[in-house]
Amino acid sequence: MFIAQGFKIKNNHFWKYIVGSIIVIIASAIGQIPWMIAVVLKMLSEKKSLDIDEKTLMSALDSNLTLFLMLFSFAIALVTFYFVIKYFHGQKFIEVTTSRKKLDWNRVFFSFGIWAIISVGTTVIAYFGTPENYEIQFQPIPFLILAVISILLIPIQTSTEEYIFRGYLMQGFAILSKNKWFPLLLTSLIFGLMHIANPEVAKIGKIILLYYIGTGLFLGILTLMDEGMELALGFHASNNLIAALLITSDWTVFQTHSILKDNAEPSAGFDVLLPVLVIFPILLFIFSKKYKWKNWKEKLTGNIPEQEITNQINELGNKYE
């Protein structure tokens, strides 16, 4: 049972997950220092005021350099997270990844591919349906640089978020609650609220947080039903990578040299909830058939049996305290 693997470690109490999370957050903040330095140097060279707000951070540098420096902090966070798991918790990294003996790359690529097809398909349909809302801004050299940065670093960014929420905190909250519904709901809520500072929220309204929370819930269901994070890793990487390469707008968190630019005024319509209410359930149905998922109620809402906890502990010869 993937969610119960934190019980394997002797004295692996919930407070450790709080401390570990703080360590990773600090590492991420340190990873943003090069970005801040670059912005300050740029503003000094142009003799501008050093009043640095979010808009200044996002627009002071070339968008490719900004994207690189944004994503660099996630690389620092992921490396730090690895050491937190290995040395602070004394846990194997694979145990916060999957219940399988090794990462199932076929699952990662299948999830990546199916969401890439849907994302590209819906964007093409939207483009030809309302071409007046879109601008083709393709520039070969900036796009090539964007592609290299995105392919190398966006999977690191998305994997960092998945490891924290669907791996680390999912298991940490399981130790606290000894059930599955509490970790599922709480990690989804925290994941959604983590996006509250995104410019999309300011532009569209807080209703879009339902999309982020719903996405977290979807990824959590994938993880619990499939007993590992592979499907969530593939989906999240596909979602952000396609978004960075294919389409951008003035009000999204990623300002990139993408192929298309959406110039339409955003609105909080049904399209905000369409993925959560329609597309994600369809994907869950497809995954459930392919991977033969069963016992949905037990896997998503049940308690973690004491016998399962004992089994996990006995596997390493530890005594649960």
Secondary structure as a PSIPRED ss2 file (coil, helix, strand):
# PSIPRED VFORMAT (PSIPRED V4.0)

   1 M C   1.000  0.000  0.000
   2 F H   0.000  1.000  0.000
   3 I H   0.000  1.000  0.000
   4 A H   0.000  1.000  0.000
   5 Q H   0.000  1.000  0.000
   6 G H   0.000  1.000  0.000
   7 F H   0.000  1.000  0.000
   8 K H   0.000  1.000  0.000
   9 I C   1.000  0.000  0.000
  10 K C   1.000  0.000  0.000
  11 N C   1.000  0.000  0.000
  12 N C   1.000  0.000  0.000
  13 H C   1.000  0.000  0.000
  14 F H   0.000  1.000  0.000
  15 W H   0.000  1.000  0.000
  16 K H   0.000  1.000  0.000
  17 Y H   0.000  1.000  0.000
  18 I H   0.000  1.000  0.000
  19 V H   0.000  1.000  0.000
  20 G H   0.000  1.000  0.000
  21 S H   0.000  1.000  0.000
  22 I H   0.000  1.000  0.000
  23 I H   0.000  1.000  0.000
  24 V H   0.000  1.000  0.000
  25 I H   0.000  1.000  0.000
  26 I H   0.000  1.000  0.000
  27 A H   0.000  1.000  0.000
  28 S H   0.000  1.000  0.000
  29 A H   0.000  1.000  0.000
  30 I H   0.000  1.000  0.000
  31 G H   0.000  1.000  0.000
  32 Q C   1.000  0.000  0.000
  33 I H   0.000  1.000  0.000
  34 P H   0.000  1.000  0.000
  35 W H   0.000  1.000  0.000
  36 M H   0.000  1.000  0.000
  37 I H   0.000  1.000  0.000
  38 A H   0.000  1.000  0.000
  39 V H   0.000  1.000  0.000
  40 V H   0.000  1.000  0.000
  41 L H   0.000  1.000  0.000
  42 K H   0.000  1.000  0.000
  43 M H   0.000  1.000  0.000
  44 L H   0.000  1.000  0.000
  45 S H   0.000  1.000  0.000
  46 E C   1.000  0.000  0.000
  47 K C   1.000  0.000  0.000
  48 K C   1.000  0.000  0.000
  49 S C   1.000  0.000  0.000
  50 L C   1.000  0.000  0.000
  51 D C   1.000  0.000  0.000
  52 I C   1.000  0.000  0.000
  53 D C   1.000  0.000  0.000
  54 E H   0.000  1.000  0.000
  55 K H   0.000  1.000  0.000
  56 T H   0.000  1.000  0.000
  57 L H   0.000  1.000  0.000
  58 M H   0.000  1.000  0.000
  59 S H   0.000  1.000  0.000
  60 A C   1.000  0.000  0.000
  61 L C   1.000  0.000  0.000
  62 D C   1.000  0.000  0.000
  63 S H   0.000  1.000  0.000
  64 N H   0.000  1.000  0.000
  65 L H   0.000  1.000  0.000
  66 T H   0.000  1.000  0.000
  67 L H   0.000  1.000  0.000
  68 F H   0.000  1.000  0.000
  69 L H   0.000  1.000  0.000
  70 M H   0.000  1.000  0.000
  71 L H   0.000  1.000  0.000
  72 F H   0.000  1.000  0.000
  73 S H   0.000  1.000  0.000
  74 F H   0.000  1.000  0.000
  75 A H   0.000  1.000  0.000
  76 I H   0.000  1.000  0.000
  77 A H   0.000  1.000  0.000
  78 L H   0.000  1.000  0.000
  79 V H   0.000  1.000  0.000
  80 T H   0.000  1.000  0.000
  81 F H   0.000  1.000  0.000
  82 Y H   0.000  1.000  0.000
  83 F H   0.000  1.000  0.000
  84 V H   0.000  1.000  0.000
  85 I H   0.000  1.000  0.000
  86 K H   0.000  1.000  0.000
  87 Y H   0.000  1.000  0.000
  88 F H   0.000  1.000  0.000
  89 H C   1.000  0.000  0.000
  90 G C   1.000  0.000  0.000
  91 Q C   1.000  0.000  0.000
  92 K C   1.000  0.000  0.000
  93 F H   0.000  1.000  0.000
  94 I H   0.000  1.000  0.000
  95 E H   0.000  1.000  0.000
  96 V H   0.000  1.000  0.000
  97 T C   1.000  0.000  0.000
  98 T E   0.000  0.000  1.000
  99 S C   1.000  0.000  0.000
 100 R C   1.000  0.000  0.000
 101 K C   1.000  0.000  0.000
 102 K C   1.000  0.000  0.000
 103 L C   1.000  0.000  0.000
 104 D C   1.000  0.000  0.000
 105 W H   0.000  1.000  0.000
 106 N H   0.000  1.000  0.000
 107 R H   0.000  1.000  0.000
 108 V H   0.000  1.000  0.000
 109 F H   0.000  1.000  0.000
 110 F H   0.000  1.000  0.000
 111 S H   0.000  1.000  0.000
 112 F H   0.000  1.000  0.000
 113 G H   0.000  1.000  0.000
 114 I H   0.000  1.000  0.000
 115 W H   0.000  1.000  0.000
 116 A H   0.000  1.000  0.000
 117 I H   0.000  1.000  0.000
 118 I H   0.000  1.000  0.000
 119 S H   0.000  1.000  0.000
 120 V H   0.000  1.000  0.000
 121 G H   0.000  1.000  0.000
 122 T H   0.000  1.000  0.000
 123 T H   0.000  1.000  0.000
 124 V H   0.000  1.000  0.000
 125 I H   0.000  1.000  0.000
 126 A H   0.000  1.000  0.000
 127 Y H   0.000  1.000  0.000
 128 F H   0.000  1.000  0.000
 129 G H   0.000  1.000  0.000
 130 T C   1.000  0.000  0.000
 131 P H   0.000  1.000  0.000
 132 E H   0.000  1.000  0.000
 133 N H   0.000  1.000  0.000
 134 Y E   0.000  0.000  1.000
 135 E E   0.000  0.000  1.000
 136 I E   0.000  0.000  1.000
 137 Q C   1.000  0.000  0.000
 138 F C   1.000  0.000  0.000
 139 Q C   1.000  0.000  0.000
 140 P H   0.000  1.000  0.000
 141 I H   0.000  1.000  0.000
 142 P H   0.000  1.000  0.000
 143 F H   0.000  1.000  0.000
 144 L H   0.000  1.000  0.000
 145 I H   0.000  1.000  0.000
 146 L H   0.000  1.000  0.000
 147 A H   0.000  1.000  0.000
 148 V H   0.000  1.000  0.000
 149 I H   0.000  1.000  0.000
 150 S H   0.000  1.000  0.000
 151 I H   0.000  1.000  0.000
 152 L H   0.000  1.000  0.000
 153 L H   0.000  1.000  0.000
 154 I H   0.000  1.000  0.000
 155 P H   0.000  1.000  0.000
 156 I H   0.000  1.000  0.000
 157 Q H   0.000  1.000  0.000
 158 T H   0.000  1.000  0.000
 159 S H   0.000  1.000  0.000
 160 T H   0.000  1.000  0.000
 161 E H   0.000  1.000  0.000
 162 E H   0.000  1.000  0.000
 163 Y H   0.000  1.000  0.000
 164 I H   0.000  1.000  0.000
 165 F H   0.000  1.000  0.000
 166 R H   0.000  1.000  0.000
 167 G H   0.000  1.000  0.000
 168 Y H   0.000  1.000  0.000
 169 L H   0.000  1.000  0.000
 170 M H   0.000  1.000  0.000
 171 Q H   0.000  1.000  0.000
 172 G H   0.000  1.000  0.000
 173 F H   0.000  1.000  0.000
 174 A H   0.000  1.000  0.000
 175 I H   0.000  1.000  0.000
 176 L H   0.000  1.000  0.000
 177 S H   0.000  1.000  0.000
 178 K C   1.000  0.000  0.000
 179 N E   0.000  0.000  1.000
 180 K C   1.000  0.000  0.000
 181 W H   0.000  1.000  0.000
 182 F H   0.000  1.000  0.000
 183 P H   0.000  1.000  0.000
 184 L H   0.000  1.000  0.000
 185 L H   0.000  1.000  0.000
 186 L H   0.000  1.000  0.000
 187 T H   0.000  1.000  0.000
 188 S H   0.000  1.000  0.000
 189 L H   0.000  1.000  0.000
 190 I H   0.000  1.000  0.000
 191 F H   0.000  1.000  0.000
 192 G H   0.000  1.000  0.000
 193 L H   0.000  1.000  0.000
 194 M C   1.000  0.000  0.000
 195 H C   1.000  0.000  0.000
 196 I C   1.000  0.000  0.000
 197 A C   1.000  0.000  0.000
 198 N C   1.000  0.000  0.000
 199 P H   0.000  1.000  0.000
 200 E H   0.000  1.000  0.000
 201 V H   0.000  1.000  0.000
 202 A H   0.000  1.000  0.000
 203 K H   0.000  1.000  0.000
 204 I H   0.000  1.000  0.000
 205 G C   1.000  0.000  0.000
 206 K H   0.000  1.000  0.000
 207 I H   0.000  1.000  0.000
 208 I H   0.000  1.000  0.000
 209 L H   0.000  1.000  0.000
 210 L H   0.000  1.000  0.000
 211 Y H   0.000  1.000  0.000
 212 Y H   0.000  1.000  0.000
 213 I H   0.000  1.000  0.000
 214 G H   0.000  1.000  0.000
 215 T H   0.000  1.000  0.000
 216 G H   0.000  1.000  0.000
 217 L H   0.000  1.000  0.000
 218 F H   0.000  1.000  0.000
 219 L H   0.000  1.000  0.000
 220 G H   0.000  1.000  0.000
 221 I H   0.000  1.000  0.000
 222 L H   0.000  1.000  0.000
 223 T H   0.000  1.000  0.000
 224 L H   0.000  1.000  0.000
 225 M H   0.000  1.000  0.000
 226 D H   0.000  1.000  0.000
 227 E C   1.000  0.000  0.000
 228 G E   0.000  0.000  1.000
 229 M C   1.000  0.000  0.000
 230 E H   0.000  1.000  0.000
 231 L H   0.000  1.000  0.000
 232 A H   0.000  1.000  0.000
 233 L H   0.000  1.000  0.000
 234 G H   0.000  1.000  0.000
 235 F H   0.000  1.000  0.000
 236 H H   0.000  1.000  0.000
 237 A H   0.000  1.000  0.000
 238 S H   0.000  1.000  0.000
 239 N H   0.000  1.000  0.000
 240 N H   0.000  1.000  0.000
 241 L H   0.000  1.000  0.000
 242 I H   0.000  1.000  0.000
 243 A H   0.000  1.000  0.000
 244 A H   0.000  1.000  0.000
 245 L H   0.000  1.000  0.000
 246 L H   0.000  1.000  0.000
 247 I E   0.000  0.000  1.000
 248 T E   0.000  0.000  1.000
 249 S C   1.000  0.000  0.000
 250 D C   1.000  0.000  0.000
 251 W C   1.000  0.000  0.000
 252 T C   1.000  0.000  0.000
 253 V C   1.000  0.000  0.000
 254 F C   1.000  0.000  0.000
 255 Q C   1.000  0.000  0.000
 256 T C   1.000  0.000  0.000
 257 H C   1.000  0.000  0.000
 258 S C   1.000  0.000  0.000
 259 I C   1.000  0.000  0.000
 260 L E   0.000  0.000  1.000
 261 K E   0.000  0.000  1.000
 262 D E   0.000  0.000  1.000
 263 N C   1.000  0.000  0.000
 264 A C   1.000  0.000  0.000
 265 E C   1.000  0.000  0.000
 266 P C   1.000  0.000  0.000
 267 S C   1.000  0.000  0.000
 268 A C   1.000  0.000  0.000
 269 G C   1.000  0.000  0.000
 270 F H   0.000  1.000  0.000
 271 D H   0.000  1.000  0.000
 272 V H   0.000  1.000  0.000
 273 L H   0.000  1.000  0.000
 274 L H   0.000  1.000  0.000
 275 P H   0.000  1.000  0.000
 276 V H   0.000  1.000  0.000
 277 L H   0.000  1.000  0.000
 278 V H   0.000  1.000  0.000
 279 I H   0.000  1.000  0.000
 280 F H   0.000  1.000  0.000
 281 P H   0.000  1.000  0.000
 282 I H   0.000  1.000  0.000
 283 L H   0.000  1.000  0.000
 284 L H   0.000  1.000  0.000
 285 F H   0.000  1.000  0.000
 286 I H   0.000  1.000  0.000
 287 F H   0.000  1.000  0.000
 288 S H   0.000  1.000  0.000
 289 K H   0.000  1.000  0.000
 290 K H   0.000  1.000  0.000
 291 Y H   0.000  1.000  0.000
 292 K C   1.000  0.000  0.000
 293 W C   1.000  0.000  0.000
 294 K C   1.000  0.000  0.000
 295 N C   1.000  0.000  0.000
 296 W H   0.000  1.000  0.000
 297 K H   0.000  1.000  0.000
 298 E H   0.000  1.000  0.000
 299 K H   0.000  1.000  0.000
 300 L H   0.000  1.000  0.000
 301 T H   0.000  1.000  0.000
 302 G C   1.000  0.000  0.000
 303 N E   0.000  0.000  1.000
 304 I C   1.000  0.000  0.000
 305 P C   1.000  0.000  0.000
 306 E H   0.000  1.000  0.000
 307 Q H   0.000  1.000  0.000
 308 E H   0.000  1.000  0.000
 309 I H   0.000  1.000  0.000
 310 T H   0.000  1.000  0.000
 311 N H   0.000  1.000  0.000
 312 Q H   0.000  1.000  0.000
 313 I H   0.000  1.000  0.000
 314 N H   0.000  1.000  0.000
 315 E H   0.000  1.000  0.000
 316 L C   1.000  0.000  0.000
 317 G C   1.000  0.000  0.000
 318 N C   1.000  0.000  0.000
 319 K C   1.000  0.000  0.000
 320 Y C   1.000  0.000  0.000
 321 E C   1.000  0.000  0.000
